[in-house]
């Protein structure tokens, strides 16, 4: 068994495709496939489920993945201790529903890079369910997701509350709704509404808020960032957590603004999640700590969920 075999299987798991892993590793796909199969034969386990849509970690592979990660992390520490100047950079992958991108995510990554200059950080925008699945399968190290206060916490993950906010209506400054100090929920039915697609917490929240009523016209989109861009272009309004709007470049430039919703006491929590494991890669743990530190600077209430 060679270290590069473990690095290859980790890359295939992270990228979900032999082809994409081969491109990143600068290998031919047949060579990569044969290397992975050799490892599978040596271990006596099918690590991957190979389908036309891509390769995913098998159930047996998921059980072994923490051990693979631990070996690779130990090798990195050994190379670092030996003073190797060209050691292989490890990658930390963060899934996000695009919440608090500017006030939290970007400053955290910037601070992390100053202390981990050789560690690549990959930011993946996805729906909540996709982030949870990738965390379970080892394709993501950390996940930033919204959580409605009062909902059950998923037992499979370690969750840390970073920020606590409230839903607000994100509107164009020229919208009639922007002239109101507080927007009644009934007013959402008269203006075009930009809703998050099914699979986002804010999609479920808005459906509950409207209680079966239907807006005059609605759009559907993926993620807060696209929603804010559509608001800035005058296509309508959208409901987001306040921490996704306050301090955003569009809000600072006056392209969007926000108003509280009347008669609503719901709180939205921004949670940082990771898979429960006996040990985690040091870089991922350090990035987790950086997120908590930045949230503390922002004044977020931090509650560590055991």
Secondary structure, DSSP 4 states (H G I P E B T S, - for coil): --HHHHHHHHHHHHHT-HHHHHHHHT--HHHHHHHHHHHHHHHTS--EEEETTEEEE-HHHHHHHHHHHHHHHHHHHHHHHTT-TTPPPPEEEEEE-S-SIIIIIIHHHHHHHHH-TT-EEEEEE--HHHHHHHHHHTS-SEEEEEEETTSPPPTTEEEEEEEEE-EEEEE-TTSGGGG-SEE-GGGGGTS-EEEEPTTSHHHHHHHHHHTT---SSEEEESHHHHHHHHHHTTS-EEEEEGGGTTT-HHHHTTS-EEEEETT----EEEEEEEE--S---HHHHHHHHHHHHHHHHHTPPPEEE-
